[in-house]
C-alpha cells in the first residue's frame, strides 16, 4: 500500500480542524517521542510526519475524512505505554494523540456505569470512584500511566484477571469514529444486548485498526472493602506454579490474582529497589491476592490459601494486610522490567500465554532455552491465567551485531515451544507490528484471511493504523 506524504497544505488543513497549537509538524525534536512506545529496541520505531491532538469526535471524523481524501495513514495513540509497537506510525503519516480527550463525562450510580473519554488515565478512574464505593475492575499493571482508550484497544489484562477478567468484560458501549470518518455508537448502558453482531467485542482488542474510540461506557462493581496479599516463597518454579490449579480446584476460592516471579526476576528487582525480601532462599515467588466485602471472609480465605501453600512446598508465606506492606510486594513485581533495563539495553519482551496447567513446563523450557543461547530469560506474569512475560535479555558483553543475529532464532524457538504447549503469541500486549511475522505459527491462513477481510471491509483504503497485526494488502 502506497501513501502520500503530509504536505504543508495538509498540515494547514489539520490545523484548521484542531487548532494550530495542537498540530506538530516539521519539528523532528517534538515528533521523536511519538516514534516509539515502551519497546526498548529502536528497530521498531518510526517517525511520524505530524502529530494531531483532537478534542472531539467531530474533529477526529474530519481528520479521517481528510486522510481518506489525500491517502495518508493515521495511527491512534494513547499514553504510548504499549509493548507491541501498536502506536508506532510505521508508514509515516500522522499520529492521532488522544491526550486532550481526558474527561470523566458521567457517573451513573443507579446503573453502576461510567462514561469516559479515551485519554483518561486508568488509575484516575478508580480514584474518582473510590468515594462512591464503586470500582472499575479492568486492571492493567500500568494503571498509573496508561489511558483507558489504549486499554480497550488492546483488551488489556493484568493482575486481577483471575477473578475479575480483562478489560473487555467491562466495556458496554463505545462511541467510535470509523476509518471513513463516520461516528457510530456500539452498545450503550445495557448489560444484555444481542442486537446484531457483537461489534463492541470486535472493536475491543482491535489495536486501533478498525476504529478510534471517542467515548467509552464502563460497567462498575462495588468496591471490595478488604484486600490481603500473600507473598509465598517456593524452592522451585515448578512448585510455585503447581500451586495454581490446586488453589482453584482444591479450595473453591477464586483469588483476585495470582502473580508469578522466578528467582532471577525477583532477585534483580529486589537489588534494583534495594529491597530486603528474602529471595535468596527461594527459587520462585507467588503473590496471591484475595479481596471481598467481609473482613472475616477475606481472613478465612487467605488463611486457607496460606496453609495450602505451606502444605505444598512453600518455604514461607508472608501476609501483607495493609497498604504499606502490600506496596512493598507489588513494587518488586512492577519494577522487574526497570531492573533489567539497567542490566542490558538489548531486550525483547514477550507476552506468551499457555494453558495455566502448562506454565510450569513452559518456564522449565524457557530456562533451558536461555542456557542454550547464553542469554537471560527471566519469567514473571499472571500465573492464574497462563499469561507469562518472558523477557529475553542479552549478555551485556554482546555486540549489537551478535544480538540481532541470535535473537530471531531465540524467538523462533520460544514461539515454537509456546505453540507446542497449546499456547498463543500474546495474552495482553497485542500483536502490533512487533509480533505480526509470527502470527502464522499460531493461526491458520483461513483465520488471517478473515481478519484481513474485516479490515478491508471497514477500512478499504487501509488508512487507520496500517501494518499492524498483519501487513497491509
Secondary structure, 3 states (H helix, E strand, C coil): CCCCCCCHHHHHHHHHHHCHHHEEECCHHHHHHHHCCCCCCHHHCCCCCEEECCCCHHHHHHHHHHHHHHCCCEEEECCCCCCCCCCCCCCCCEEEECCCCCCEEEEECCCCEEEECCCCEHHHHHHHHHCCCEECCCCCCCCCCCEHHHHHHHCCCCCCHHHHCCHHHHEEEEEEEECCCCEEEEECCCCCCCCCCCHHHHHCCCCCCCEEEEEEEEECEECCCEEEEEEEEECCHHHHHHHHHHHHHHHCCCCCEEEEEEHHHHHHHHHHHCCCCCHHHCCEEEEEEEEECCHHHHHHHHHHHHHHHHHCCEEEEEEECCHHHHHHHHHHHHCHHHHHHHHCCCEEEEEEECCHHHHHHHHHHHHHHHHHHCCEEEEEEEHHHCEEEEEEECCCCCCHHHHHHHHHHHHHHHHHHHHHCCCECECCCCCCCCCHHHHHHCCCHHHHHHHHHHHHHHCCCCCECCCCCCCCC
